[in-house]
Amino acid sequence: MRVAAELIRKARREAGITMAELAERAGSSKPTVSRYENGIVDPGVDTLERLLAACGQELRAVRTGLPTTLTELGERFEGQKGPTGDDVTRTRDGRELRTADDLREFAAELRGDGLLAP
């Protein structure tokens, strides 16, 4: 949810409008916009697109080349005896993801937060 909250807040600020103005433009209410911006409520893709459009921006998917499924994520490490220096990923909170199981666990967390598609 934090990603959507950050996108909405940044778009609104860049547009130079208040939460009340965004709410009016997007057909919502100021308290609802506040809940979205503070990550209390997940707006969902359709609402996120509407809020961003009200700020003059659009939501676009960009292909990153990163694995998009849990299977693809785990395949990178399957069959390896141990990780190499290139195979260690650190999360923002400092955890090291070294094995397929580490990646699967992290992916499950992201999925639970709505940040990774099932």
Secondary structure, 3 states (H helix, E strand, C coil): CHHHHHHHHHHHHHHCCCHHHHHHHHCCCHHHHHHHHCCCCCCHHHHHHHHHHHCCCCCCCCCCCCCCCHHHHHHCCCCCCCCCHHHCEECCCCCEECCHHHHHHHHHHHHHCCCCCC
